[in-house]
Amino acid sequence: MITNKRLLIIGFVWPEPNSSAAGGRMMQLISLFKKQGFSITFVSPAKYSDFMVSLADFNVDKVAIALNDSSFDLFLKELQPDIVLFDRFMIEEQFGWRVAEICPDAIRVLDTEDLHCLRLARQNAFKAKRTFEVSDIVMEEVSKREIASILRSDVSLMVSEYEMEVLQTVFKINPSLLYYLPLLVESVDLNPLPFGERQHFVFIGNFLHEPNWNSVQYLNETIWPLIRKQLPTAVLDIYGAYPTQKVFQLHNDKQGFLIKGRAESAKEVISNARVVLAPLRFGAGIKGKLLDAMEYGTPSVTTSIGAESMRADLDWNGSIEDDPQQFANATVQLYQDEISWKQSQQNGFEILKKRYLRELFEDEFADKLSFLKSNLDKHRKNNFLGQMLYHHSMQSTKYMSRWIEEKNKKVV
């Protein structure tokens, strides 16, 4: 059992739940740990943003830290956390060796968000205009770093069952190092806005995320013209955080292709739309926009990549199509057919109730952490590769960091 209950979260960025699914995911984790009675300190070397959440409102302490600076060591010695959560593998690379050295008894948890090497391998295959093969992942340079980080951690939180399968079959990762904890929903609203009171199609997604930008280009160049051919007055509202000028250049009033920029409330724009479009051609993890669509009672049309690992054997919340013409046809049919639309909506509710309700996961997650705390020494002894990686690769990271720190002192 974990007694002192001090959690340190080292963030890649400061949480922005209204900008991305990653920000929402982080706030869900904070809520889960809060319910277990943890006092939480969130630190990050990232710059503050205008859209970051006020952590103080959630009784979370906020501390800015620096990269390659031994002041973090002193901070760790004083805090003495029971659990350290690394926000993505790049953060574990930077700070993992310091945590292991100064707080050896702290449980080291890696939140993967999605499997970066899988996303990049698919992206590179797409850009090379060839079919993605699972074996492509092994050739990605980032794979070596990401898999090493997973092996060094006591447990990695995974949002996708497919990604867990890839890690176990391709990289032979011991299942004891992986824990399935998807994006969660608090409850299911069974009384959303009805079909007749909704209008327009909607796409939503952070434009800093390459799969989202590619989807908007795909909509503009290929899919939307096919939809407009059948629905000449249709309107597609496109929302997303951090749009650049090249995104706004796609805005076309005449074609009903409207770039709206950042959404003040994802719930509002999705709840008022009739259909969510998400023609993702590469990516990884599970898609927050599609989970939001289900939660707000809005059917969606997406691709096999978009729906990956989200529904198990349940019927989708709309349609899954990879061919652009079939995607357009399914979109038009769903937009016009109220009976099909209502059935799709109910499918989404069923997926949420069976796969994503918070109550399905929170107790087991607490049990997993308690088990790790009680069996940490044995757990680590069974992970020889992880211990070996700490001994070798992290030594090089440590000395590089020390060298940079000394160099910075000389510059000053």
PEDA-V117501 format. One record per backbone hydrogen bond with DSSP energy under -0.5 kcal/mol. CO is the residue of the C=O (numbers start at 1). NH is the residue of the N-H. If there is no record, write none. Layout:
CO NH
CO NH
//
This chain:
1 3
5 7
5 39
6 82
6 83
7 9
7 41
8 10
8 85
9 11
9 43
10 87
11 45
15 53
16 19
16 20
20 24
21 25
22 26
23 27
24 28
25 29
26 30
27 31
28 32
29 33
30 34
31 35
32 36
33 38
34 37
39 7
40 61
41 9
41 43
42 63
43 11
44 65
49 52
53 55
54 57
55 58
55 60
56 59
59 40
61 42
63 44
66 69
69 72
70 73
70 74
71 75
72 76
73 77
74 78
75 79
76 80
82 107
83 8
84 86
84 109
85 10
85 87
86 88
86 111
88 91
88 92
89 93
90 94
91 95
92 96
95 99
96 100
97 101
98 102
99 103
103 106
107 84
107 109
108 154
108 155
109 86
109 111
110 112
110 157
111 88
112 114
114 116
115 118
115 119
116 120
117 121
118 122
119 123
120 124
121 125
122 126
123 127
124 128
125 130
126 129
133 136
134 137
135 138
135 139
136 139
136 140
137 140
140 143
140 144
141 144
141 145
142 146
143 147
144 148
145 149
146 150
147 151
148 152
149 153
155 110
156 179
157 112
158 181
160 164
161 165
162 166
163 167
164 168
165 169
166 170
166 171
167 173
174 177
175 178
177 156
179 158
179 181
185 358
187 189
188 190
194 197
195 198
200 274
200 275
201 237
202 277
203 239
206 209
208 210
209 212
209 213
210 214
211 215
212 216
213 217
214 218
215 219
216 220
217 221
218 222
218 223
219 224
222 226
223 227
224 228
225 229
226 230
227 230
227 231
231 234
235 201
235 237
236 238
236 258
237 203
237 239
238 260
238 261
239 205
241 207
244 247
244 248
245 249
247 250
248 251
252 257
253 256
256 236
256 258
257 252
257 259
258 238
258 260
261 240
262 264
265 269
266 270
267 271
268 272
269 273
270 273
272 199
275 202
276 301
278 280
278 303
286 288
287 290
287 291
288 292
289 293
290 294
291 295
292 296
293 298
294 297
295 189
297 299
299 276
300 319
301 278
302 321
303 307
304 308
305 308
306 287
307 310
307 311
311 314
316 318
317 300
319 302
319 321
323 327
324 328
325 329
326 330
327 331
328 332
329 333
330 334
331 335
332 336
333 337
336 338
337 341
338 342
339 343
340 344
341 345
342 346
343 347
344 348
345 349
346 350
347 351
348 352
349 353
350 354
351 355
352 356
352 357
356 185
357 360
358 361
358 362
361 365
362 366
363 367
364 368
365 369
366 370
367 371
368 372
369 373
370 374
371 375
373 376
375 379
376 380
377 381
378 382
380 383
382 384
383 387
384 388
385 389
386 390
387 391
388 392
389 393
389 394
392 395
392 396
393 397
394 398
395 399
396 400
397 401
398 402
399 403
400 404
401 405
402 406
403 407
404 408
405 409
406 410
407 411
408 412
//
